[in-house]
Amino acid sequence: LVKNNEELTHNPKYEELFAPSYGPENPFQTQQMKANRNILSGYVEKAHISEFQFENQRRTFTSYGYAVDPST
């Protein structure tokens, strides 16, 4: 199996799918550098947000320097 590949081209056995990966490991990488990423600076997940609300908060932040905390 190819490491970090999200698409399977065949039907592997459970042991193959969840087997530990082998090979050389870079000893100079930190835990943060070893983490799975789908963009250069981190991992992006899809979010369900209204296009209007997104633009509203983006323009508020651009104009006034603040926006609503999305985690609340």
Residue frames as a rotation matrix with the C-alpha (Angstrom) as fourth column:
LEU 1
0.572 0.820 0.000 0.00
0.820 -0.572 0.000 0.00
0.000 0.000 -1.000 0.00
VAL 2
-0.231 -0.595 0.770 1.11
0.532 -0.740 -0.412 3.55
0.814 0.314 0.488 -0.70
LYS 3
-0.480 -0.013 -0.877 1.53
0.851 -0.249 -0.462 5.65
-0.213 -0.968 0.131 2.44
ASN 4
-0.585 0.344 -0.734 -0.95
-0.001 -0.906 -0.424 8.57
-0.811 -0.247 0.530 2.82
ASN 5
-0.930 0.338 -0.147 -3.00
-0.149 0.021 0.989 7.31
0.337 0.941 0.031 -0.12
GLU 6
-0.568 0.786 0.246 -6.74
-0.570 -0.160 -0.806 7.77
-0.594 -0.598 0.538 0.43
GLU 7
0.391 0.712 -0.583 -7.86
-0.916 0.236 -0.325 5.68
-0.094 0.661 0.745 -2.55
LEU 8
-0.179 -0.391 0.903 -7.65
-0.312 0.893 0.325 1.89
-0.933 -0.224 -0.282 -2.66
THR 9
-0.242 0.031 -0.970 -7.13
-0.970 -0.008 0.242 0.22
0.000 0.999 0.032 -6.03
HIS 10
-0.382 0.163 -0.909 -7.84
-0.135 0.964 0.230 -3.31
0.914 0.211 -0.347 -4.73
ASN 11
0.664 0.680 0.310 -9.52
-0.466 0.053 0.883 -5.00
0.584 -0.731 0.352 -1.77
PRO 12
-0.398 -0.912 -0.098 -6.73
-0.446 0.286 -0.848 -5.59
0.802 -0.294 -0.521 0.79
LYS 13
0.133 0.331 -0.934 -6.96
0.651 0.682 0.334 -7.83
0.747 -0.653 -0.125 3.84
TYR 14
0.953 0.284 0.103 -7.30
0.093 -0.602 0.793 -6.23
0.287 -0.746 -0.600 7.28
GLU 15
0.564 -0.802 -0.194 -3.72
0.581 0.219 0.784 -7.19
-0.587 -0.555 0.590 8.16
GLU 16
-0.226 -0.646 0.729 -2.41
0.967 -0.241 0.086 -5.45
0.120 0.724 0.679 5.05
LEU 17
0.342 0.486 0.804 -4.49
0.474 -0.828 0.299 -2.33
0.811 0.279 -0.514 5.53
PHE 18
0.896 0.081 0.437 -3.54
-0.304 -0.605 0.736 -1.67
0.324 -0.792 -0.517 9.16
ALA 19
0.568 -0.785 -0.248 0.00
0.814 0.580 0.031 -3.07
0.120 -0.219 0.968 9.13
PRO 20
0.542 -0.445 -0.713 2.75
0.140 -0.789 0.598 -0.74
-0.829 -0.424 -0.365 10.36
SER 21
0.967 -0.245 -0.067 4.69
-0.132 -0.259 -0.957 1.01
0.217 0.934 -0.283 7.64
TYR 22
0.537 -0.843 0.043 8.31
0.603 0.419 0.679 -0.01
-0.590 -0.338 0.733 7.18
GLY 23
0.509 -0.463 0.726 11.25
0.648 -0.349 -0.677 1.87
0.567 0.815 0.122 5.83
PRO 24
-0.556 -0.802 -0.219 13.75
0.771 -0.399 -0.496 4.52
0.310 -0.445 0.840 6.85
GLU 25
0.655 0.733 -0.181 12.53
0.740 -0.576 0.348 7.32
0.151 -0.361 -0.920 9.06
ASN 26
0.076 -0.605 0.793 13.99
0.200 -0.770 -0.606 10.81
0.977 0.205 0.062 9.16
PRO 27
-0.064 -0.129 -0.990 15.43
0.965 0.244 -0.094 11.22
0.254 -0.961 0.109 12.69
PHE 28
-0.916 -0.375 -0.142 15.36
0.398 -0.893 -0.209 15.01
-0.048 -0.248 0.968 12.41
GLN 29
-0.418 0.842 0.342 11.58
0.024 -0.366 0.930 15.33
0.908 0.397 0.132 11.90
THR 30
-0.882 0.237 0.408 9.49
-0.460 -0.234 -0.857 16.55
-0.107 -0.943 0.315 14.81
GLN 31
-0.605 0.741 0.291 6.08
0.536 0.649 -0.540 15.08
-0.589 -0.171 -0.790 15.68
GLN 32
0.205 0.683 -0.701 4.48
-0.134 -0.690 -0.711 18.08
-0.970 0.240 -0.050 13.99
MET 33
-0.293 -0.396 -0.870 6.42
-0.900 -0.192 0.391 17.44
-0.322 0.898 -0.300 10.79
LYS 34
-0.992 -0.101 0.080 5.42
-0.079 0.968 0.240 13.74
-0.102 0.232 -0.967 10.83
ALA 35
-0.332 0.942 0.048 1.71
0.013 0.055 -0.998 14.50
-0.943 -0.331 -0.030 11.13
ASN 36
-0.328 0.324 0.888 -0.55
0.919 0.329 0.219 13.87
-0.221 0.887 -0.405 8.14
ARG 37
-0.334 0.195 -0.922 -1.15
-0.074 -0.981 -0.181 17.04
-0.940 0.008 0.342 6.16
ASN 38
0.198 0.408 0.891 -3.10
0.885 0.317 -0.341 17.77
-0.422 0.856 -0.299 3.01
ILE 39
0.865 -0.134 0.483 -1.69
0.158 -0.841 -0.517 21.30
0.476 0.524 -0.707 2.62
LEU 40
-0.007 -0.998 0.060 1.74
0.236 -0.060 -0.970 22.69
0.972 0.007 0.236 3.42
SER 41
-0.541 -0.253 0.802 0.76
-0.543 -0.623 -0.563 24.34
0.642 -0.740 0.200 6.71
GLY 42
-0.666 0.307 0.680 -1.52
-0.587 0.348 -0.731 21.66
-0.461 -0.886 -0.052 8.18
TYR 43
-0.856 0.460 0.234 -4.69
0.512 0.813 0.278 19.70
-0.062 0.358 -0.932 7.63
VAL 44
-0.760 0.636 -0.134 -7.85
-0.648 -0.757 0.083 21.21
-0.049 0.150 0.987 6.15
GLU 45
-0.741 0.621 0.257 -11.28
0.541 0.778 -0.320 19.70
-0.398 -0.098 -0.912 6.76
LYS 46
-0.583 0.633 0.510 -14.48
0.333 -0.387 0.860 20.53
0.741 0.671 0.015 4.96
ALA 47
-0.849 0.353 -0.393 -16.85
0.278 -0.334 -0.901 22.79
-0.449 -0.874 0.186 6.88
HIS 48
-0.179 0.876 0.447 -20.52
0.923 -0.007 0.384 23.54
0.340 0.482 -0.808 6.41
ILE 49
-0.453 0.000 -0.891 -20.91
0.472 -0.849 -0.240 27.30
-0.756 -0.529 0.385 6.42
SER 50
0.635 0.755 0.163 -23.17
0.604 -0.354 -0.714 29.73
-0.482 0.552 -0.681 4.63
GLU 51
-0.118 -0.663 0.740 -21.49
0.952 -0.287 -0.105 31.61
0.282 0.692 0.665 1.79
PHE 52
0.474 0.381 0.794 -23.19
0.194 -0.924 0.329 34.81
0.859 -0.002 -0.512 2.99
GLN 53
0.996 -0.083 -0.045 -21.92
0.032 -0.154 0.988 34.41
-0.089 -0.985 -0.150 6.56
PHE 54
0.295 -0.946 0.133 -18.41
0.886 0.323 0.332 33.63
-0.357 0.020 0.934 5.36
GLU 55
-0.152 -0.328 0.932 -18.25
0.750 -0.653 -0.107 36.75
0.644 0.683 0.345 3.18
ASN 56
0.740 0.494 0.455 -19.85
0.064 -0.727 0.684 38.84
0.669 -0.477 -0.570 5.93
GLN 57
0.878 -0.441 -0.188 -17.20
0.254 0.094 0.963 37.80
-0.407 -0.893 0.195 8.48
ARG 58
0.052 -0.892 0.450 -14.36
0.990 0.106 0.097 38.13
-0.134 0.440 0.888 5.95
ARG 59
0.049 0.031 0.998 -15.40
0.502 -0.865 0.002 41.69
0.863 0.501 -0.058 5.10
THR 60
0.946 0.279 0.165 -15.87
-0.015 -0.470 0.882 42.57
0.323 -0.837 -0.441 8.78
PHE 61
0.595 -0.788 -0.157 -12.38
0.603 0.308 0.736 41.30
-0.532 -0.533 0.658 9.56
THR 62
-0.129 -0.644 0.754 -10.89
0.964 -0.261 -0.058 43.16
0.234 0.719 0.654 6.59
SER 63
0.219 0.315 0.923 -12.62
0.270 -0.929 0.253 46.42
0.938 0.194 -0.289 7.52
TYR 64
0.691 0.240 0.682 -12.57
-0.499 -0.525 0.690 46.39
0.524 -0.817 -0.243 11.32
GLY 65
-0.324 -0.946 -0.010 -9.95
-0.678 0.240 -0.695 43.79
0.660 -0.219 -0.719 12.28
TYR 66
-0.707 0.125 0.697 -12.23
-0.522 0.572 -0.632 41.42
-0.477 -0.811 -0.339 14.18
ALA 67
-0.367 0.637 -0.677 -14.64
-0.564 0.427 0.707 38.59
0.740 0.642 0.203 13.41
VAL 68
0.531 0.638 0.558 -16.96
-0.843 0.334 0.421 36.25
0.082 -0.694 0.715 15.31
ASP 69
-0.540 -0.701 0.465 -15.27
-0.756 0.647 0.098 33.22
-0.370 -0.298 -0.880 16.91
PRO 70
-0.150 0.527 -0.836 -16.38
-0.797 0.436 0.418 30.26
0.585 0.729 0.355 14.72
SER 71
-0.735 -0.190 -0.651 -16.01
0.105 0.916 -0.387 27.72
0.670 -0.353 -0.654 17.55
THR 72
-0.898 0.440 0.016 -18.82
-0.106 -0.181 -0.978 29.26
-0.427 -0.880 0.209 19.62
